[in-house]
Amino acid sequence: MALKLNSVLITDDVDPKCIDILKRNGVEVVFNPKLAKDKEALLAELPRHDGLIVRSATKVTADVINASNLSIIGRAGTGTDNIDSVAATNKGVIVMNTPGGNTISAAELTCAMICGLSRNIGTACISMKEGRWDRKLFMGSELQGKTLAVVGLGRIGREVASRMRSFGMKTIGYDPLVSAEESAAFDVTSYPLEELWPLADYITVHVPLIPPTKNLINGSVFSKCKKGVKVINCARGGIIDEVELLEALNSGQCGGAGLDVFVQEPPKDQSLVQHPNVLATPHLGASTTEAQSRVAEEIAQQFIDARDGKSLFGALNAKALVNAMDPVQQPMIELGRCMGVMASCVVSAPSKLLVKASGDAGMKTALSFLPAAVGIGLMKNSALNLINAPALAKAAGYELCTEYVAGGDNSVSLVQDGVNLFTGCVEGKCSVLTQLAGVPLHNAMTLVSGSSYIMFTTSTKQAKDEALITLLGSLGSQGVAVSSLVTGSSETNGACLVQLSSAPLNTEALAAAGIQVCKHFVL
């Protein structure tokens, strides 16, 4: 599943390697960093491009996204605070970052902060530059034997822990996504937060700024820590409550802070920056030549891989699309979409639908994108894709759940309130329907995009036969040819699916003929 990427706009300063890689792969590139500060000009330029690459200066707000024809937005770096990911998702636009590009640089700065705080390097340097020789004022402490608490054990947190152990520090940590067994494998002892705070001599945070992490370290946390605990934030401003940090610094409960990020950048209130126990830098975590070169290369290559359908590495909002990139999955995606279209004839919001996959491990993988595919068909909206369909279907009142059953015939079923609406599978490169309303069809019906169908179910086999005769007579009187027809029956039900020719269908004529139970749809 390839992505349209004829032209890319770059609105922040990036390493020239980014432009070179894109151009070498046949992508037109417009580089204009002035647009980062000129929103009107950005809005005027953006509709000409399929992709946008930014760093932190460009604010990619909802109105910017909605005014564009973008397929993909790339952040040459880690944080995407400047991109409205919700608006992008609703528009069906991929948001991508370079999760590993800044890792070493950010980790090294964090380690430098820890070292700087332990030996008062910042204030001692200022004192020397002012002509003083205040050795007694800058008594420090060794890192050997001290405990470092790492909150967030992703790439950067792990690199910090690894480096600081070489100083003889004991490393403990917390991450809700990393098990105690996994953290122990890289020599970090895991603790719940409430148990971690009292143990730490130094605390460093490496988490995104999201509602659960906003003001994660606050006055209440400082009160549970050792007196004189030191904190480091090279992640995102707002993870440490700045007002309560200042209070803890003034009281001595916090012995020092290394801050590379702030709630407001640059900070207008200089109280923290000017505090003698604060080591402050102007958001330098990724400011190394190596990191900037690395993220520029990575975002460009990630764009090319997405265009070519090879990979969606770094995509933050395209979970359904990641496993759907393989062209082999296209018939399965089409099956889900077709079943969604059929479901739209028999269900209405609010509804809860279960997408049930049975079969081998590949069917379990397919469940990552099948609900999105069903949502596309269910909503019958040409603007939907695998990125925005789940969110928009949910907003419309459809809850799409999943269930996997190992073994079986590699089939997909759509179930409502325990009732099987449809079952289908993939045969070769074709999507086919095998059951209708829980009734097995005598032959599978191939589902063809753009074709017109009529389906109906009855409470008895006899009623099905009678309805089919009436239906075929009405179609014949309209001059509508039948391309194919399949029926099915059980002890209690009958079912029929008819594929029509391209002739127009008069549904009012069907109703006049007494055929009220038929559902007509176009795939």
C-alpha positions in Angstrom: 0.0 0.0 0.0 2.0 2.9 -1.3 1.7 6.6 -0.4 1.4 9.6 -2.7 4.6 11.6 -2.3 5.3 13.7 -5.4 6.3 16.9 -3.5 7.5 17.7 0.0 7.6 21.1 1.8 10.3 21.6 4.4 9.7 24.6 6.7 12.4 24.3 9.3 16.2 24.2 9.1 17.3 20.6 8.5 20.5 19.0 7.4 20.9 19.1 3.6 21.1 15.3 3.6 17.3 15.3 4.0 16.8 17.2 0.8 19.4 15.2 -1.1 17.8 11.9 -0.2 14.3 13.0 -1.2 15.5 14.4 -4.5 17.6 11.3 -5.3 14.4 9.3 -5.0 12.4 11.5 -7.4 10.6 13.7 -4.9 10.3 17.4 -5.6 11.4 19.4 -2.5 10.6 23.0 -1.6 12.8 24.3 1.3 11.5 27.5 2.9 12.2 27.9 6.6 10.6 31.4 6.5 7.2 29.8 6.4 7.7 28.6 10.0 6.9 32.1 11.2 4.5 33.1 8.4 1.2 31.2 8.8 -0.6 32.9 5.9 2.2 32.1 3.5 2.3 28.5 4.9 -1.4 28.1 4.3 -1.0 29.3 0.7 2.0 27.1 -0.1 0.9 23.8 1.6 -1.9 22.7 -0.8 0.8 22.1 -3.4 2.5 19.4 -1.5 1.9 15.8 -0.3 4.4 15.8 2.5 5.6 18.3 5.2 8.8 18.0 7.2 9.3 20.2 10.3 11.3 20.5 13.4 10.0 22.4 16.4 9.5 26.0 15.0 6.6 25.3 12.6 3.3 25.0 14.4 1.2 22.4 12.5 -2.2 23.3 13.9 -5.6 21.9 12.9 -6.3 24.8 10.5 -3.0 24.2 8.8 -3.7 20.5 8.4 -7.3 21.0 7.3 -6.2 23.5 4.6 -3.7 21.0 3.1 -3.8 17.9 0.9 -1.1 16.2 2.9 -0.6 12.5 3.1 2.2 12.6 5.7 3.8 15.0 8.2 7.3 14.3 9.5 9.0 15.6 12.5 12.8 15.6 12.2 13.2 14.8 15.9 11.2 13.1 18.6 8.6 15.4 20.1 5.5 16.2 18.1 4.0 18.8 20.5 3.9 21.3 17.7 1.7 19.0 15.5 -2.0 18.6 16.1 -2.0 14.8 15.9 -5.7 14.5 16.5 -6.5 16.8 13.6 -4.1 14.9 11.4 -5.6 11.6 12.3 -9.1 12.8 11.6 -7.9 14.1 8.2 -6.2 10.7 7.5 -2.7 12.2 7.5 0.2 10.1 8.9 2.3 11.8 11.6 5.8 10.4 11.8 8.9 11.2 13.9 12.4 9.9 14.1 12.4 8.1 17.5 16.0 7.1 17.6 17.8 10.0 15.9 18.2 12.2 19.1 18.8 9.3 21.5 22.5 9.6 22.1 22.6 13.4 22.1 19.8 13.7 24.6 21.2 10.9 26.8 24.7 12.6 26.8 23.2 16.0 27.7 21.3 14.3 30.6 24.5 12.7 31.9 26.3 16.1 31.6 23.6 17.7 33.7 24.0 15.0 36.4 27.7 15.5 36.5 27.4 19.3 36.4 25.0 19.3 39.3 27.1 17.0 41.4 30.1 19.3 41.2 28.5 22.8 40.8 30.2 23.3 37.4 27.8 25.9 36.1 28.0 28.3 39.1 31.7 27.7 39.6 32.3 28.6 36.0 30.3 31.9 36.3 32.2 32.7 39.5 35.6 32.3 37.7 34.5 34.4 34.8 33.6 37.1 37.3 37.1 37.1 38.6 36.5 35.2 41.9 38.2 32.1 43.3 35.5 30.6 45.6 36.6 27.1 46.1 34.9 26.7 49.5 31.5 27.7 48.1 31.4 24.9 45.5 31.8 21.7 47.6 30.3 18.9 45.5 29.6 15.2 46.0 30.6 12.1 44.2 28.2 10.1 42.0 29.8 6.8 43.1 27.2 4.9 45.2 24.4 7.4 44.6 21.0 6.2 43.4 19.7 7.5 40.0 15.9 7.1 39.4 15.1 7.0 35.7 11.4 7.8 35.0 10.7 6.5 31.5 12.7 3.5 30.3 12.6 4.0 26.6 15.6 4.5 24.3 17.0 7.6 26.1 16.3 6.5 29.6 18.1 3.2 29.0 21.1 5.0 27.5 21.3 7.3 30.5 21.1 4.4 32.9 23.8 2.6 31.1 26.2 5.5 31.1 25.7 6.5 34.7 26.3 3.0 35.9 29.9 3.6 34.7 30.1 6.3 37.4 29.2 3.7 40.0 25.6 4.9 40.4 22.8 2.5 41.3 20.0 2.7 38.7 16.3 2.3 39.5 13.4 3.2 37.4 9.7 3.2 36.5 7.9 2.7 33.2 4.3 1.5 33.0 5.2 -0.2 29.6 8.3 -2.0 30.8 8.0 -5.0 33.1 10.3 -5.5 36.1 11.8 -8.5 34.3 12.6 -6.5 31.2 14.1 -3.6 33.1 16.3 -6.0 35.2 17.7 -7.3 31.9 19.4 -3.9 31.4 20.3 -3.5 35.1 17.6 -1.1 36.2 15.5 -2.2 39.2 11.9 -1.4 38.7 9.8 0.3 41.4 6.3 1.8 41.6 6.6 5.6 41.7 5.5 5.9 45.3 8.3 3.5 46.3 10.9 5.1 43.9 10.8 8.7 45.1 12.3 8.1 48.6 15.2 6.1 47.3 16.5 8.6 44.7 19.5 10.9 45.1 18.9 12.0 41.5 15.8 11.8 39.3 15.7 12.2 35.6 12.6 12.1 33.4 12.3 10.7 29.9 8.6 10.6 29.1 6.4 12.5 26.7 4.3 15.4 27.9 0.8 13.9 28.0 -2.0 14.5 30.6 -0.8 11.7 33.0 2.8 13.1 32.9 2.0 16.9 33.2 3.4 18.1 36.5 4.4 14.5 37.3 7.1 15.8 39.7 5.4 18.3 42.0 5.4 19.5 45.6 3.9 16.3 46.8 6.6 14.3 45.2 9.4 16.5 46.5 8.0 16.0 50.1 8.5 12.2 49.6 12.0 12.5 48.4 15.3 12.8 50.3 16.2 16.3 51.3 18.5 17.7 48.7 17.3 15.4 45.9 18.4 16.7 42.4 16.2 16.5 39.3 16.9 16.6 35.6 14.5 17.3 32.8 15.8 17.1 29.2 12.5 15.7 27.9 9.6 18.2 27.8 8.8 21.3 29.8 5.8 20.8 32.1 6.7 17.3 33.4 8.2 19.0 36.4 5.9 21.6 38.0 8.1 24.7 37.7 6.3 26.7 40.5 6.7 23.9 43.0 10.2 23.1 41.8 11.2 26.7 42.6 9.6 26.4 46.1 11.5 23.1 46.7 14.8 24.8 45.6 14.3 27.7 47.9 13.5 25.5 50.8 16.4 23.2 50.2 14.2 20.1 49.7 15.5 20.0 46.2 19.2 20.5 46.0 19.5 21.3 42.3 17.9 21.0 39.0 19.2 20.5 35.5 16.7 21.9 33.0 17.0 21.9 29.2 13.2 22.4 28.6 10.6 24.7 30.0 6.8 25.2 29.9 7.3 28.4 27.9 10.3 28.6 25.6 12.1 30.9 25.9 10.9 31.4 29.5 9.7 34.9 30.2 9.8 34.2 34.0 13.6 33.9 34.7 13.1 32.8 38.4 14.2 29.2 37.7 16.9 30.1 35.2 18.5 32.6 37.6 18.4 30.3 40.7 21.9 29.5 41.8 21.1 25.8 42.1 19.7 25.5 38.6 21.8 24.4 35.6 19.9 25.6 32.6 20.3 25.2 28.8 18.1 26.5 25.9 16.6 23.1 24.7 19.9 21.6 23.5 18.9 17.9 23.8 19.1 17.3 20.0 21.6 20.1 19.2 24.5 18.2 18.0 25.7 18.0 14.5 25.5 14.2 14.7 21.9 14.2 15.8 20.7 16.7 13.3 22.4 14.8 10.5 20.9 11.6 11.8 17.3 12.8 12.1 17.5 14.5 8.7 18.6 11.3 7.0 16.1 9.2 8.9 13.0 11.3 8.2 13.8 11.4 4.5 14.3 7.7 4.3 11.2 7.0 6.3 9.2 9.2 3.8 10.6 7.2 0.9 9.9 3.9 2.6 6.3 4.9 3.2 5.9 6.1 -0.4 7.2 2.7 -1.6 5.0 0.7 0.7 8.1 -0.8 2.5 7.7 0.5 6.0 5.9 3.0 8.3 8.7 3.1 10.9 8.2 6.1 13.2 4.5 6.5 12.4 2.6 7.6 15.5 -1.0 7.5 14.4 -1.2 4.7 11.8 -1.4 1.5 13.8 -3.9 0.0 11.3 -1.8 1.0 8.4 1.5 -0.5 9.6 0.5 -4.1 9.0 -1.5 -3.2 5.9 1.5 -1.9 3.9 2.1 -5.4 2.5 0.3 -5.7 -0.9 -0.6 -9.2 0.1 -3.1 -7.7 2.6 -5.1 -5.7 0.1 -7.7 -8.4 -0.5 -8.2 -8.7 3.3 -8.6 -4.9 3.6 -11.1 -5.0 0.7 -13.0 -7.8 2.5 -13.3 -5.7 5.6 -14.4 -2.7 3.6 -17.1 -4.7 1.8 -18.4 -6.2 5.0 -18.6 -2.7 6.4 -20.7 -1.6 3.4 -23.0 -4.5 3.9 -23.3 -3.9 7.6 -24.3 -0.3 6.9 -27.5 -1.7 5.4 -28.5 -3.6 8.5 -27.1 -1.6 11.5 -27.2 2.0 12.6 -25.4 4.0 15.2 -25.0 3.6 18.1 -23.9 0.0 17.5 -21.2 -2.4 18.8 -19.8 -4.7 16.2 -17.3 -7.5 16.8 -14.7 -8.2 14.1 -13.8 -11.8 14.6 -10.9 -13.4 12.9 -10.3 -17.2 12.9 -7.2 -19.0 11.6 -3.5 -18.8 11.6 -1.2 -16.1 13.0 -1.7 -14.0 9.9 -5.3 -13.6 10.8 -4.3 -12.2 14.2 -2.1 -9.7 12.5 -5.0 -8.7 10.2 -7.1 -7.7 13.2 -4.8 -4.7 13.5 -6.3 -3.2 10.4 -9.6 -5.0 9.8 -11.7 -2.8 12.2 -10.4 0.3 10.3 -11.3 -1.4 7.0 -14.8 -2.2 8.3 -15.2 1.4 9.5 -14.4 2.7 6.0 -17.2 0.7 4.5 -19.6 1.3 7.4 -19.3 5.0 7.1 -19.4 5.0 3.2 -17.2 8.1 3.1 -14.6 8.5 0.4 -12.5 10.7 2.6 -11.8 7.9 5.1 -8.7 5.7 5.1 -7.1 3.3 7.6 -5.8 6.2 9.6 -8.9 8.2 10.3 -11.6 5.5 10.0 -11.4 4.2 13.6 -11.6 7.6 15.2 -14.4 8.8 12.9 -16.4 5.6 13.2 -16.2 5.9 17.0 -17.3 9.5 16.8 -20.3 8.4 14.7 -21.3 5.9 17.4 -19.9 2.7 16.1 -17.8 0.6 18.5 -15.6 -1.8 16.7 -14.1 -4.6 18.9 -11.9 -7.6 17.9 -11.6 -11.2 18.7 -9.1 -13.8 17.5 -9.7 -17.5 17.5 -6.7 -19.7 16.7 -7.2 -22.4 14.2 -10.0 -22.7 11.7 -10.4 -21.6 8.1 -8.8 -18.1 8.0 -12.1 -16.3 7.9 -13.5 -13.0 9.1 -16.9 -12.6 10.7 -18.9 -9.5 11.6 -21.0 -10.1 14.7 -23.6 -7.9 16.5 -25.1 -8.9 19.8 -23.9 -12.5 19.3 -25.6 -12.7 15.9 -23.3 -13.4 12.9 -24.1 -10.9 10.2 -21.5 -11.9 7.6 -18.6 -14.3 7.2 -16.0 -14.0 4.5 -12.5 -15.0 3.5 -9.8 -14.3 0.9 -9.4 -16.8 -2.0 -6.3 -16.0 -4.0 -6.5 -12.2 -4.6 -10.3 -12.1 -4.3 -12.5 -11.2 -1.3 -15.5 -13.6 -1.0 -18.5 -13.9 1.2 -19.3 -17.4 2.6 -22.1 -16.7 5.1 -25.0 -14.3 5.2 -26.8 -13.7 8.5 -25.2 -16.9 9.8 -26.5 -18.9 6.9 -23.8 -20.8 4.9 -24.0 -20.0 1.2 -24.0 -22.9 -1.1 -21.2 -21.2 -3.1 -19.0 -18.3 -2.1 -19.8 -15.0 -3.7 -16.9 -12.8 -5.0 -17.2 -9.2 -3.8 -16.3 -6.8 -6.5 -15.6 -3.2 -5.9 -18.1 -0.9 -7.7 -20.6 -3.7 -8.3 -24.2 -3.5 -7.3 -25.8 -6.2 -5.0 -29.0 -7.2 -3.4 -29.2 -9.3 -0.3 -32.0 -10.7 1.8 -32.7 -13.2 4.5 -35.9 -15.0 5.3 -37.2 -17.1 8.2 -37.7 -20.2 6.1 -36.2 -21.9 3.0 -39.6 -21.7 1.3 -40.0 -18.0 2.0 -36.5 -17.5 0.5 -37.5 -19.4 -2.7 -40.7 -17.4 -3.1 -38.9 -14.1 -2.4 -36.2 -15.0 -5.0 -38.7 -15.7 -7.7 -40.5 -12.4 -7.0 -37.2 -10.5 -7.0 -35.9 -12.0 -10.3 -39.3 -11.2 -11.9 -39.1 -7.6 -10.8 -35.5 -7.3 -11.9 -36.4 -8.8 -15.3 -39.2 -6.3 -15.8 -36.7 -3.5 -15.1 -34.3 -4.9 -17.6 -31.7 -5.5 -14.8 -29.5 -8.5 -15.5 -28.1 -10.8 -12.8 -24.4 -11.3 -13.0 -24.3 -14.0 -10.4 -26.5 -15.4 -7.6 -25.9 -17.4 -4.5 -28.3 -18.8 -2.0 -28.1 -20.6 1.3 -30.4 -22.2 3.8 -30.5 -23.7 7.2 -33.2 -25.4 9.2 -34.6 -22.0 10.3 -33.3 -19.4 7.8 -32.8 -18.7 4.1 -30.4 -16.2 2.6 -29.6 -14.8 -0.9 -27.0 -12.5 -2.4 -27.4 -11.3 -6.0 -24.8 -9.4 -8.0 -26.4 -7.2 -10.6 -25.3 -5.9 -13.9 -24.6 -2.1 -14.4 -28.2 -1.3 -15.4 -29.9 1.1 -13.0 -32.1 -0.4 -10.3 -35.5 1.0 -9.3 -35.8 0.2 -5.6 -39.3 1.7 -5.5 -40.4 -0.9 -8.1 -39.0 -3.6 -5.9 -41.1 -2.3 -3.0 -44.2 -2.1 -5.2 -43.7 -5.8 -6.1 -43.9 -6.6 -2.4 -40.1 -7.1 -1.9 -39.6 -5.2 1.3 -36.8 -7.3 2.9 -34.1 -6.7 0.3 -31.1 -4.6 1.0 -29.4 -2.9 -2.0 -25.8 -1.7 -1.9 -22.9 -0.8 -4.1 -19.4 -1.9 -3.0 
